[in-house]
Amino acid sequence: MVISNSIFYFIYNFSHYSSIAKIALFLSYPFTYGILLIIAIWAIFFSNRKMFNFSLLFMSAFFSWVVAGVLKNIF
């Protein structure tokens, strides 16, 4: 999907406001960990294949962490 320049710059200009940037940074980490916690709780308590889903969740989180570390060093 291609985003037009005017929409991009409209969103980008919000980064110049320090209060909005601080709010976005504050919410980004808890939101991410909250979603992971919800998925982990579902995989452990509400799934029919508990061990498979929990191990899949763990492996995907681990490999995404490894890939993010490699990409961070490359770029």
Helices and strands as residue ranges (DSSP letters): H 5-12, G 13-16, H 18-41, I 42-46, H 50-74
